[in-house]
């Protein structure tokens, strides 16, 4: 049997198949064809001894479009060993236009946001259905309620969830509406309008900042909401800095998150207040360089904001590290499945990537096993988004692999469909594979994209709660090392 590629001599760590030993990985036509103690006969052989191969990292919440983040976000994600990303706002047409040039070899999907600029803050069911139909035809995997940034009414938000559920496509929510901010009250409202429906609830940690009452009490209430509402799948991120828009119109920030953050830090929710917060170092400007975005502070931030016509993204230190740690480690029961099934970065163009690196910090401390790290950033996201063939390293799986240096706890190489994305910390991947539904395949092919169909109805979002827990609590100790 001849292979296109053999990854030779590395530790293969696959919690789904209870595998933890040194093996050769034979790859043919983008799939894992064989795993054996010794394999020979390949067009290319790469020595990965001293490295650990895990299922390709899936960052299920990033931003890489002009709306949020920017196209350099592809490179910024790929640089950290990620093999699959889901853009959590769109527009999806931005993804399909830029993937071939900027995709860095990754698998890329998108969930389009319903924006008031297009539909108003209280769109009707007819408007929402038309938007969803068009979005799916353009390649989106579903829709996103971007309530924290660009709020809709609770009634319209509910319709969004209902219409996505009818079609069994993906639907996600950044809590917040015209009635409630992006905080614990906004989370309570979102849980209420999702009753009887299925929903991804984004970044639970972002709703527990102590804006309404003690952050510990907010965290307690958020956990209680998730325990009592198994129709909701959730994620958390681990960054102190957030990402929001610095654009102002008529002297007022356009983004509701920017308004809330200015109030949170004691500044007027105006253009002047935003400038004062920049000069005081309370908010950073996100500056786009050739390949990456970076944070600028104080006078440098204000100068860049003005230079760009005051139309850039900014970052407030709005999130609490203690809340993030609690969200990463909380379980449904002692030793059991995670309450919050997935971890993400909400990164991409926002400079807060490094998903598996952040999770490995919890591994170093002994708070997570290596199996649980992989569950959080590969196994569960693959199931939640209906990405069959991903999230494990069994024969027949997609050859999406992230290679870790376990001494440094860093991703040093990565592959998608057996093609290199990251090579010893240098991004070498080109193009990308567009993830879309059956409805979106026609448009993707018309655009000449390499594409793959996703069955969103088969995702764990639409499965039973007990089917969503991956393997957690079943095999996270004993059989597997680390």
C-alpha positions as MATLAB code, in Angstrom:
seq = 'XXXXXXXXXXXXXXXXXXXXXXXXXXXXXXXXXXXXXXXXXXXXXXXXXXXXXXXXXXXXXXXXXXXXXXXXXXXXXXXXXXXXXXXXXXXXXXXXXXXXXXXXXXXXXXXXXXXXXXXXXXXXXXXXXXXXXXXXXXXXXXXXXXXXXXXXXXXXXXXXXXXXXXXXXXXXXXXXXXXXXXXXXXXXXXXXXXXXXXXXXXXXXXXXXXXXXXXXXXXXXXXXXXXXXXXXXXXXXXXXXXXXXXXXXXXXXXXXXXXXXXXXXXXXXXXXXXXXXXXXXXXXXXXXXXXXXXXXXXXXXXXXXXXXXXXXXXXXXXXXXXXXXXXXXXXXXXXXXXXXXXXXXXXXXXXXXXXXXXXXXXXXXXXXXXXXXXXXXXXXXXXXXXXXXXXXXXXXXXXXXXXXXXXXXXXXXXXXXXXXXXXXXXXXXXXXXXXXXXXXXXXXXXXXXXXXXXXXXXXXXXXXXXXXXXXXXXXXXXXXXX';
ca = [
       0.000    0.000    0.000;
       1.510    3.319   -1.046;
       0.720    6.527    0.817;
       0.873   10.157   -0.177;
       2.402   10.974    3.194;
       3.613    9.133    6.283;
       3.987   10.922    9.592;
       6.546    8.714   11.250;
       7.331    7.853   14.826;
       5.162   10.307   16.744;
       2.921    9.794   19.731;
      -0.652    9.432   18.431;
      -3.168   10.686   20.974;
      -6.787   10.035   20.011;
      -9.214    9.906   22.946;
     -12.170    8.880   20.774;
     -10.442    5.594   19.897;
      -8.637    5.339   23.251;
      -5.300    5.473   21.456;
      -2.097    6.732   23.049;
       1.054    5.196   21.620;
       3.827    5.819   19.119;
       2.593    4.953   15.624;
       3.174    5.815   11.999;
       0.242    7.594   10.319;
      -0.301    6.766    6.650;
      -2.272    9.364    4.664;
      -3.770    8.882    1.231;
      -6.133   11.183   -0.712;
      -6.680   13.442    2.280;
      -7.700   10.643    4.640;
      -5.971    8.630    7.354;
      -5.479    5.283    5.613;
      -3.520    3.356    8.242;
      -1.953    3.561   11.683;
       0.720    0.986   12.426;
       3.902    0.528   14.414;
       5.830    0.810   11.149;
       4.703    1.961    7.699;
       6.730    2.350    4.522;
       6.146    3.460    0.948;
       5.117    7.072    0.579;
       5.734   10.042   -1.679;
       6.813   11.948    1.432;
       7.835   10.881    4.926;
       8.018   13.353    7.804;
       9.730   12.413   11.047;
       7.487   13.503   13.916;
       9.290   11.677   16.706;
       9.233   13.771   19.888;
       5.904   15.277   18.800;
       2.327   14.366   19.746;
      -0.325   14.067   17.034;
      -3.858   15.044   18.086;
      -7.035   15.506   16.023;
      -6.913   18.829   14.166;
      -7.832   21.813   16.335;
     -11.219   23.358   15.548;
     -11.676   26.977   16.629;
     -15.457   27.153   16.391;
     -15.784   30.895   16.990;
     -13.554   33.346   15.129;
     -13.922   36.503   13.009;
     -12.127   36.859    9.667;
     -14.354   39.200    7.637;
     -14.575   42.944    7.116;
     -17.437   43.146    9.639;
     -15.269   41.967   12.527;
     -11.651   40.862   12.670;
     -10.469   41.188    9.081;
      -8.970   38.764    6.574;
      -5.565   38.594    8.311;
      -7.453   36.495   10.863;
      -6.969   33.413    8.677;
      -3.208   33.655    9.084;
      -3.471   34.489   12.762;
      -5.537   31.361   13.433;
      -3.435   29.079   11.237;
      -0.275   30.217   13.019;
      -1.519   28.557   16.225;
      -2.097   25.065   14.803;
      -5.810   25.398   13.985;
      -7.077   23.307   11.051;
     -10.762   24.366   10.994;
     -12.433   27.680   11.787;
     -16.031   28.860   11.872;
     -16.568   32.568   11.291;
     -19.297   33.653   13.706;
     -20.768   36.673   11.894;
     -19.948   36.765    8.187;
     -20.942   38.052    5.756;
     -20.510   34.670    4.114;
     -19.859   36.315    0.737;
     -16.731   37.809    2.279;
     -15.552   34.278    3.132;
     -16.229   32.874   -0.343;
     -14.474   35.834   -1.958;
     -11.335   35.649    0.178;
     -10.870   31.978    1.045;
      -8.845   30.995   -2.013;
      -6.370   33.831   -1.458;
      -6.188   34.049    2.338;
      -7.447   30.716    3.745;
      -4.003   29.310    4.644;
      -5.166   25.793    3.792;
      -7.773   25.550    6.571;
     -11.353   24.302    6.522;
     -13.606   27.360    6.861;
     -17.319   27.687    7.561;
     -19.491   30.681    8.352;
     -22.672   31.532   10.244;
     -24.156   34.753    8.834;
     -25.290   37.476   11.251;
     -28.725   39.079   11.019;
     -27.873   42.796   11.028;
     -30.213   45.725   11.778;
     -28.519   47.772    9.033;
     -30.158   45.451    6.514;
     -33.380   44.347    8.175;
     -34.026   46.847   10.976;
     -34.139   45.963   14.660;
     -37.510   44.238   14.505;
     -37.550   42.192   11.287;
     -40.644   40.153   10.533;
     -40.766   36.408   10.082;
     -41.036   36.925    6.335;
     -37.878   39.067    6.315;
     -35.947   36.607    8.477;
     -36.988   33.626    6.337;
     -35.888   35.459    3.194;
     -32.561   36.387    4.800;
     -31.927   32.813    5.931;
     -32.820   31.371    2.520;
     -30.443   33.787    0.776;
     -27.714   33.221    3.334;
     -27.897   29.427    3.003;
     -27.842   29.709   -0.778;
     -24.691   31.831   -0.495;
     -23.026   29.142    1.604;
     -23.770   29.958    5.243;
     -24.193   27.103    7.725;
     -27.023   28.978    9.469;
     -27.446   32.321   11.171;
     -26.091   34.305   14.086;
     -27.964   36.672   16.365;
     -25.297   39.293   17.057;
     -27.358   40.780   19.857;
     -24.576   42.142   22.002;
     -23.138   44.204   19.169;
     -26.124   44.877   16.896;
     -29.292   44.019   18.839;
     -32.651   42.878   17.527;
     -35.881   42.794   19.502;
     -36.390   39.666   21.626;
     -39.352   38.776   19.425;
     -37.290   38.851   16.227;
     -34.483   36.964   17.953;
     -36.949   34.207   18.809;
     -38.087   34.035   15.176;
     -34.458   33.645   14.065;
     -34.063   30.631   16.340;
     -37.363   29.104   15.231;
     -36.657   29.443   11.520;
     -33.156   27.978   11.825;
     -34.530   25.080   13.876;
     -37.206   24.377   11.255;
     -34.464   23.892    8.671;
     -32.155   22.198   11.203;
     -29.292   24.517   10.340;
     -26.908   26.074   12.812;
     -28.049   29.011   14.931;
     -25.903   30.916   17.407;
     -26.487   33.851   19.710;
     -24.394   36.573   21.275;
     -26.837   37.463   24.049;
     -28.329   40.942   24.044;
     -31.341   42.662   22.529;
     -33.086   46.015   22.271;
     -34.356   45.380   25.814;
     -31.311   43.875   27.536;
     -27.563   44.383   27.263;
     -24.902   41.737   26.676;
     -24.751   40.630   30.305;
     -26.355   38.150   32.680;
     -29.793   39.676   32.079;
     -29.260   39.376   28.325;
     -28.275   35.729   28.827;
     -31.438   35.064   30.849;
     -33.516   36.651   28.086;
     -31.784   34.609   25.360;
     -32.351   31.376   27.257;
     -36.018   32.316   27.529;
     -36.524   33.060   23.810;
     -34.734   29.778   22.965;
     -37.201   27.682   24.996;
     -38.240   24.594   23.076;
     -35.557   25.223   20.426;
     -31.867   24.373   19.926;
     -29.234   27.103   20.153;
     -25.487   27.713   20.389;
     -24.900   30.288   23.142;
     -21.614   32.068   22.521;
     -18.890   32.791   25.118;
     -20.695   32.281   28.430;
     -17.828   33.952   30.308;
     -18.599   37.294   28.600;
     -21.933   37.581   30.439;
     -20.404   37.288   33.911;
     -18.374   40.486   34.300;
     -20.091   41.792   37.424;
     -22.026   44.454   35.519;
     -25.331   43.705   37.257;
     -24.264   42.188   40.578;
     -21.320   40.200   41.959;
     -19.556   38.325   39.148;
     -19.530   35.174   41.299;
     -23.287   35.363   41.659;
     -23.653   36.041   37.933;
     -21.490   32.994   37.223;
     -23.617   30.895   39.566;
     -26.770   32.017   37.770;
     -25.262   31.395   34.312;
     -24.306   27.858   35.289;
     -27.781   27.262   36.689;
     -29.342   28.426   33.411;
     -27.197   26.012   31.413;
     -27.939   23.094   33.724;
     -31.664   23.701   33.485;
     -31.726   24.202   29.708;
     -30.068   21.262   27.928;
     -31.395   22.566   24.599;
     -28.458   25.002   24.653;
     -24.890   24.169   23.631;
     -22.272   26.669   24.768;
     -18.653   27.691   24.531;
     -16.292   29.937   26.459;
     -13.062   31.725   25.653;
     -10.086   32.558   27.831;
      -9.165   36.106   26.860;
      -9.301   39.181   29.074;
      -9.438   41.496   26.059;
     -12.608   41.664   23.984;
     -13.140   42.795   20.402;
     -15.610   45.450   19.327;
     -16.015   48.257   16.814;
     -14.558   51.737   17.287;
     -16.740   53.229   14.562;
     -18.854   56.215   15.620;
     -21.710   57.983   13.846;
     -22.967   61.388   14.904;
     -20.650   61.244   17.913;
     -21.952   57.900   19.240;
     -20.362   54.420   18.938;
     -22.317   52.220   16.512;
     -21.584   49.012   18.432;
     -23.611   48.377   21.595;
     -20.686   46.474   23.160;
     -18.496   49.575   22.804;
     -21.169   51.650   24.517;
     -21.470   49.123   27.356;
     -17.704   48.895   27.844;
     -17.289   52.661   27.999;
     -19.938   52.783   30.727;
     -18.286   49.823   32.483;
     -14.978   51.701   32.718;
     -16.561   55.011   33.702;
     -16.470   56.866   30.379;
     -19.229   58.624   28.481;
     -20.618   56.441   25.675;
     -19.599   58.961   23.028;
     -16.829   59.501   20.509;
     -15.130   61.818   23.002;
     -15.455   59.172   25.700;
     -13.856   56.565   23.461;
     -10.931   58.897   22.713;
     -10.463   59.613   26.415;
     -10.487   55.872   27.183;
      -7.831   55.303   24.510;
      -5.560   58.036   25.807;
      -5.916   56.655   29.337;
      -4.946   53.164   28.192;
      -8.348   51.656   29.059;
      -8.972   50.536   25.484;
      -6.512   49.441   22.798;
      -6.754   49.980   19.061;
      -6.523   46.858   16.915;
      -4.113   47.745   14.128;
      -3.938   45.710   10.912;
      -0.434   44.953    9.730;
       0.459   42.996    6.591;
      -0.161   39.551    8.096;
      -1.381   40.110   11.648;
      -3.353   42.484   13.824;
      -1.713   43.916   16.924;
      -2.822   46.022   19.894;
      -1.814   49.681   20.158;
      -2.090   51.735   23.347;
      -2.666   55.336   24.412;
      -1.408   58.052   22.008;
      -0.415   55.471   19.399;
      -3.915   53.957   19.560;
      -5.641   57.332   19.240;
      -3.449   58.334   16.303;
      -4.184   55.074   14.465;
      -7.936   55.401   15.134;
      -7.955   58.905   13.660;
      -5.734   57.883   10.731;
      -8.234   55.157    9.799;
     -11.184   57.523    9.856;
     -12.211   56.285   13.312;
     -13.365   53.051   11.692;
     -11.341   50.292   13.352;
     -11.861   47.563   15.921;
     -10.837   48.112   19.519;
     -10.293   45.950   22.600;
     -11.318   46.543   26.222;
      -9.973   44.417   29.132;
     -13.570   43.488   29.866;
     -13.408   39.770   30.698;
     -12.396   38.203   33.991;
      -9.712   35.492   34.008;
     -11.260   33.804   37.057;
     -14.602   33.496   35.239;
     -12.891   32.056   32.160;
     -11.156   29.420   34.280;
     -14.441   28.431   35.913;
     -16.182   28.150   32.536;
     -13.423   25.934   31.123;
     -13.466   23.474   34.024;
     -17.093   23.337   35.299;
     -18.798   19.954   34.920;
     -22.340   18.663   34.947;
     -21.343   16.319   37.759;
     -18.118   15.480   39.574;
     -15.810   13.739   37.103;
     -18.448   13.916   34.369;
     -19.126   15.802   31.173;
     -18.378   19.498   30.823;
     -21.180   21.948   31.459;
     -19.755   24.163   28.708;
     -18.865   21.694   25.988;
     -16.474   23.711   23.849;
     -13.707   26.258   24.041;
     -12.969   28.858   21.385;
     -10.982   32.072   21.075;
     -13.476   34.493   19.481;
     -10.226   35.398   17.759;
      -9.112   35.246   14.156;
      -8.552   38.916   13.384;
      -8.868   39.775   17.055;
      -5.394   39.180   18.537;
      -6.346   36.523   21.073;
      -5.741   33.242   19.252;
      -3.899   30.146   20.466;
      -6.793   27.898   21.456;
      -4.940   24.696   22.226;
      -2.058   26.605   23.811;
      -4.472   28.211   26.277;
      -6.136   24.898   27.064;
      -2.740   23.260   27.562;
      -2.096   25.794   30.332;
      -4.945   24.097   32.217;
      -3.336   20.726   31.421;
      -0.018   21.934   32.866;
      -1.817   22.895   36.075;
      -3.569   19.536   36.266;
      -7.043   21.037   35.828;
      -7.638   19.195   32.527;
      -6.268   15.935   31.173;
      -4.856   15.930   27.665;
      -7.928   13.935   26.600;
     -10.155   16.717   27.932;
      -8.128   19.377   26.127;
      -8.710   17.521   22.858;
     -12.383   17.092   23.707;
     -12.821   20.833   24.202;
     -11.125   21.936   20.990;
     -11.672   19.081   18.555;
     -14.006   16.221   19.524;
     -16.978   18.282   20.699;
     -16.750   21.046   18.052;
     -16.632   18.396   15.316;
     -19.813   16.819   16.699;
     -21.540   20.151   17.336;
     -21.046   21.365   13.754;
     -21.716   18.055   12.031;
     -18.103   17.762   10.833;
     -18.037   14.017   10.284;
     -14.542   12.722    9.718;
     -13.016   15.301   12.029;
     -12.323   15.219   15.767;
     -10.538   11.845   15.755;
      -7.620   10.005   14.130;
      -9.199    6.697   13.209;
      -8.748    5.039    9.802;
     -10.969    6.817    7.285;
     -10.931   10.105    9.209;
      -9.969   13.337    7.511;
      -6.219   13.792    7.777;
      -6.667   16.925    9.902;
      -3.872   16.722   12.443;
      -2.216   19.115   14.874;
       1.271   18.243   16.107;
       2.242   19.365   19.592;
       5.553   19.877   21.311;
       4.536   18.675   24.773;
       7.618   20.133   26.435;
       6.798   23.629   25.237;
       3.032   22.959   25.115;
       2.835   24.526   21.662;
       1.461   23.510   18.274;
       4.396   23.300   15.859;
       2.862   21.658   12.780;
      -0.611   21.108   11.359;
      -2.271   19.438    8.388;
      -5.715   19.622    6.787;
      -6.623   16.753    4.454;
      -2.976   15.726    4.666;
      -1.669   19.055    3.378;
       0.592   21.203    5.491;
      -0.793   24.366    7.035;
       1.839   25.032    9.696;
       5.444   23.850    9.408;
       7.513   24.440   12.513;
       5.648   27.651   13.310;
       5.681   28.963    9.735;
       2.318   29.165    7.919;
       2.739   27.431    4.551;
      -0.859   26.472    3.702;
      -2.695   28.044    0.780;
      -6.304   28.150   -0.326;
      -8.823   26.346    1.829;
     -11.889   24.108    1.934;
     -15.256   25.804    2.246;
     -17.707   24.106    4.603;
     -21.308   24.557    3.546;
     -24.706   22.865    3.496;
     -26.197   21.020    0.536;
     -28.036   24.241   -0.373;
     -24.790   26.214   -0.530;
     -22.836   23.701   -2.614;
     -24.102   25.095   -5.929;
     -22.842   28.634   -5.270;
     -19.551   27.329   -3.870;
     -18.931   25.292   -6.991;
     -19.875   28.214   -9.223;
     -17.163   30.205   -7.454;
     -14.668   27.420   -8.095;
     -14.106   26.748   -4.403;
     -12.821   23.537   -2.935;
     -15.857   22.698   -0.812;
     -17.307   20.077    1.475;
     -20.915   19.479    2.404;
     -21.893   19.590    6.074;
     -25.029   17.863    7.357;
     -26.094   20.317   10.059;
     -29.163   18.210   10.883;
     -26.745   15.478   11.981;
     -24.884   17.780   14.371;
     -25.080   17.258   18.111;
     -26.947   20.571   18.308;
     -29.988   18.588   17.180;
     -29.133   15.431   19.120;
     -30.140   14.387   22.614;
     -28.289   15.921   25.532;
     -26.573   12.668   26.467;
     -25.263   12.423   22.907;
     -23.545   15.796   23.246;
     -21.133   14.884   26.002;
     -18.510   13.328   23.709;
     -16.512   10.825   25.694;
     -16.076   13.001   28.806;
     -16.522   11.115   32.034;
     -16.235    7.827   30.147;
     -12.554    7.668   29.412;
     -10.648   10.697   30.600;
      -8.538    8.820   33.119;
      -6.888    5.436   33.359;
      -6.658    4.236   29.765;
      -5.148    7.404   28.356;
      -2.012    9.052   29.580;
      -1.690   12.777   30.131;
];
